Structures are given as C-alpha cells and as structure tokens.
Amino acid sequence: MTVSQQLAALGIDLPSVVPPVAAYIPAKTQGDVVYTSGQLPMVAGSMPATGKVGDGPALVPAADAKGYARQCALNAIAAAAAAVGGVDRLTGVVKVVGFVASDPAFTGQPGVINGASEVLGEIFGDEGRHARSAVGVTALPLDSPVEVEVVFSFA
C-alpha cells in the first residue's frame, strides 16, 4: 500500500505546509533523506494551544500535548512530501526529535512525543520505526507546547 493509500485508509488528510516563522525552509533533502525543520502543531495557520505541559492549573495536559505532537508529525509529513515531490516518494522514518515545553515538575516527555511516533507507525508500518529523542525544554517558538522534527527516507 502506498503512503497516500494508507493515509486515505486511516482517514487522514495531510495539512498544507506550515509556512516558516523565521529564516529557514520547512524541509531539505540530502542524498536519499529529507530533514524537516521543527514543526509546530499548527492547524489552519493557528496554534491549538500554548503554554507549558504538565499537571495543574494553567498547564497543557499531557494527553492534549500528545495530540499536538501527532499534528506536528502530520505537518512534518506535509513538509517532507512537498520537498521530495509527493507523499508517495517517502519510504520511511529514520529519526524523530521531539521537544516538549515542560513545567519543571513534568517528566513525561516520552509519552507526549509518542503522539508523533505512533501516527508515523500507523502510516509507514514497519518503515515507520525510528530512532528518537524526547526532550523537555523551558520554552518553544510561539509558546508552543510541542515541536517535532523528522528525518524521512525517500526514493
């Protein structure tokens, strides 16, 4: 099954490529890999939530942040597909790096970034298995709760 067929089977419509918010491009190829810039969980040009992830008042719940990490991964697929000439040219996932804007007491970064890893596995199957880092940080661009960058292989 092609990537586009798998997306359709899962009922996933890829978003438009999120325009850069600074001096960079959304994705760049090198050899047979494509590197995405850090992707925020933008939906139709807007952030669905802002702030730090954690447990408590005025914090973004980890379960919500996991969904935002999923959106980041979909935005990464869109950026990579645009860079290589179509989603069906993407053959797998090499590496995921996820950043979680974290309340000082929050240590659940791996669970949050699972939102990205799980959707990549659903879409790419065994070729979606990847190396990964999940890092807690004090702040992210636009006060985003999560940011994800992905390295894809392509043909």
Secondary structure, 3 states (H helix, E strand, C coil): CCHHHHHHHHCCCCCCCCCCCCCCCCEEEECCEEEECCECCCECCECCCCCCECCCCCCECHHHHHHHHHHHHHHHHHHHHHHHCCHHHEEEEEEEEEEEEECCCCCCHHHHHHHHHHHHHHHHHHHHCCEEEEEEECCCHHHCCEEEEEEEEEC
